[in-house]
Amino acid sequence: MSDRTMARQVLLFIWFLSLSSALGQVSYSIPEEMAKGSLVGNIAQDLGLDLKRLKSGKARIYTGDSAEYIELNKERGVLLIKERIDREALCGQTTPCALHFQITLENPMEFYSVTIEIVDVNDNAPIFFAKEMKFDISELSPTGSKFILERAADDDVGINGVQSYSLHPADHFVLKTQDMPDGTKNVEMILQKPLDREKQERVSLVLTAVDGGDPQMSGTIPIIITVEDANDNAPVCFLSVYKTSVAENSPKGTILTTVSASDADQGLNGKIEYHIYKFPGSTTNIFEIDRHDGVLRLTGDIDYEKVKSYQIDIQARDSGRHSDTCKVIVDVIDVNDNKPVINIMSKPNALSEDSKSGTVLSMLNVQDSDSGENGQVQCSINDNIPFTLKSNTNNFFSLVTDGDLDRERDSEYNISVTCADEGVPSLSSSVTLSLQISDVNDNAPVFDKSSYEASVQENNTPGLSIFTVRARDADFNQNARVSYILEDSSVNGVPVSSLVSVSADSGVIHAVRSFDYEQIKDFQFRVKAQDGGSPPLSSNVSVKIIIQDQNDNAPQVLYPVQSGASVVAEIVPRSADVGYLVTKVVAVDVDSGQNAWLSYKLQKATDRALFEVGLQNGEIRTVRQVTDKDAVKQRLTVVVEDNGQPSRSATVNVNVAVADSFPEVLSEFTDFTHDKEYNDNLTFYLVLALAVVSFLFIVSIIAILSVKCYRWRRERMYYKSGANLPVIPYYPPLYADVGGTGTLQHVYNYEVCRTTDSRKSDLKYVRPCSESIISLDTSGTQTLPHAQRETLTNEDFNDQKPPSADWRFTQNQRPGPSGAAATPEVAVGTRPWPNPPTEAEQLQALMAAANEVSEATNTLQPGTMGLSTRYSPQFTLQHVPDYRQNVYIPGSTATLTSNPQQPQQALPPPQASATQAEPPKAAQTPASKKKSTKKEKK
């Protein structure tokens, strides 16, 4: 900025002051590179101006000769971006970077100062000012020689600036960076391997600088090294670091220090020049050094709040490009312009109320960026709280307890900590800590009352809720959770737990059983209230239960005594006057109160006009004079009633004899019934017992008769139905016996399917086979239907079963003389008949077989002689003489006929089947046949 422009701004400022304009200042902070038209701030609102005032005062922005980046919108009263702002172009490396301008108003004349801070963004990559760096290095340069490299320039500041360097390739040189106190990096190239000009006269390297922004950006520069033979000594600084200080209000031109260096070479190689090593973004532009004598001077303004210390790199360089570097550190002296900063290092959320005095609850660290007395801090807390602040070391403080804590009194504390420095004027800051006091079980439960008393009606329902005891605990949460326990004790030798119980959670006292006032009128016990703390605390209270009486007992008559063994009578002489005391009814009631108040009434009497009963005392007295007409036997019924609700009563019978002498009384009372009601009941029970005995007798007779009838009917059915199929024990001529020793031309097998009832049995035949065996199947227990019969028949045709010896005729089963000599033990079918039967024997056998067939088979089919129609067609009656003509079968409705189409009448089904088959009887004679007929008729 030129001196002329500055003078104009000063004159304009003085002119504004002369107009007595109101002054104001507003600050904003925006990032760089904001788009055109972006909002900066509402200047009208921030300055407290009305939009009308902006228009009427012709508000405008005055920037002097600077470029106008900001414009004022009078319609809205806001500041807008007029031109894109580049922080690097505007401020360079200066931080913070700000725009300063004024807003002026007319009528009256006013102006306001506005400051806009521009915040840096990483929009610039590191760059090097030179296109390349060249070094002439003697081949005699020793290992470890240092070569200062040019630093990369990055218009950004802070973390967005250059952060690291790298060198490639690293055959002869390595890169060393040194962090400076101002945050920059000093870059040195160190020779680690001697150079040999004869091998390599020229060395090319690439130096890369990388910033720390996001995204990360970098810049490179080539390094060209020429190896030569010459000046092999570099300048050497007397001190590597020079230190000095300067107050932030020091004027320009102030000499800070002098840097000195020496070079062992002579001539031009030994001439040293001093230079301030400058790099992009450095703050060393406010210093300058004399290149010949090394004097360092101040050429600009310094501010402690911006930069506390400066590090200046001074390069001492000879003509051969050899150099040495030393550092000058310039410390800026501070003034008190910063408040203390309080940092809470640790703080518990809660503190137990039983914490001892001196318990540390928080650690504080207080920082003040000022120095000296300006950075000395003293801290304090608010009063009237049981805490204190102790200083441990420099700027470290401990907040400790300074008294007893009681959560029930104060459950939370807000502790305000205030710290102030010792500068002039003093600056201070404060912070508030919130602390919760956690509970400790230090309070026992307390009952609402010192003792409890309750009443309950007797005859209560077990489990009845009597009343509730309640205790409260001043503690919190689990420590305040109260449980109720019934203490062990006894009442009249009975544990109290068998009388009452207490709910552990609610304190409700329940009756365990029904109470009886006549047994126990009241009792006491103790209930303990215990909290849930550890260890638990408890307290107890006395409870008294009073049983209230109910009218649950009827009066009991003590006199006169009621006895059924003898008759007790009161004698009243016929000369008794009015009011004569006959007797007194004495009764008691075990209840209490009005439930035990008794009243007496005459319920019934032989002569109600002769006697009366005292309502309260139960005395029976005469109402009138006894006369001769009054009956000797007088019976009074007195009702004793209590006063309960509902009332209960008892009755007593009083026998009174109106006579003058005992013999007269005795003669009259010989037939006096003791208790007519008792006799009536006895008669009723006797009649009832007689009726029950008679009923049981009749039922027994009916049962016996039913059993007899059932057995007779079953025997009758057994007589009509046999258990086994009868088999004709006769073989006609030309047919052999079952043993196959006769002359029978064909052998047939017969399979009998029978049930337990022979009348439902069935018989089927199979095809002839080579064995003369009659086979019977005893496994069937019911008559097979027609379809099953046909299936069974086909199966038998396909699979001939072997003969069963169980169904061969024994010798005693064969009729006639041939079977008479056999015994039941003879094996069935083991030998042929010894003698052939005569014609008479054959006829008798046929008639006997026909009789048995009619009783044993379910149906009779024609032409089978009692066997099933499943015989082979070859086995018909045409092979034998027809002996069935005019044959009557006793006991059966079926007759034998030669008509194959005529069905036979079936017999009724039997009730049971025989389990053991009887052997066939011998053939009957005409005489025996007549006897059998008579027997059948009977």
Beta strands, then each sheet from edge to edge (+ up, - down):
strand 1: 25-31
strand 2: 39-41
strand 3: 60-62
strand 4: 70-73
strand 5: 78-81
strand 6: 97-105
strand 7: 110-119
strand 8: 133-138
strand 9: 146-148
strand 10: 162-168
strand 11: 173-179
strand 12: 185-191
strand 13: 202-211
strand 14: 218-228
strand 15: 236-237
strand 16: 241-247
strand 17: 255-258
strand 18: 261-262
strand 19: 273-276
strand 20: 287-289
strand 21: 295-298
strand 22: 309-317
strand 23: 323-333
strand 24: 341-346
strand 25: 350-352
strand 26: 360-367
strand 27: 377-381
strand 28: 387-391
strand 29: 396-401
strand 30: 412-421
strand 31: 428-438
strand 32: 446-447
strand 33: 451-457
strand 34: 465-468
strand 35: 471-472
strand 36: 482-486
strand 37: 490-491
strand 38: 494-495
strand 39: 500-502
strand 40: 508-511
strand 41: 522-531
strand 42: 538-548
strand 43: 556-559
strand 44: 569-572
strand 45: 581-584
strand 46: 586-588
strand 47: 598-605
strand 48: 611-613
strand 49: 619-622
strand 50: 633-642
strand 51: 649-658
strand 52: 750-753
strand 53: 762-765
sheet 1: 1+ 7+ 6- 3+
sheet 2: 2+ 5- 4+
sheet 3: 8+ 14+ 13- 10+
sheet 4: 9+ 12- 11+
sheet 5: 15+ 18-
sheet 6: 16+ 23+ 22- 19+
sheet 7: 17+ 21- 20+
sheet 8: 24+ 26- 29+ 28-
sheet 9: 25+ 31+ 30- 27+
sheet 10: 32+ 35-
sheet 11: 33+ 42+ 41- 36+
sheet 12: 34+ 40- 39+
sheet 13: 37+ 38-
sheet 14: 43+ 46-
sheet 15: 44+ 51+ 50- 47+
sheet 16: 45+ 49- 48+
sheet 17: 52+ 53-
end
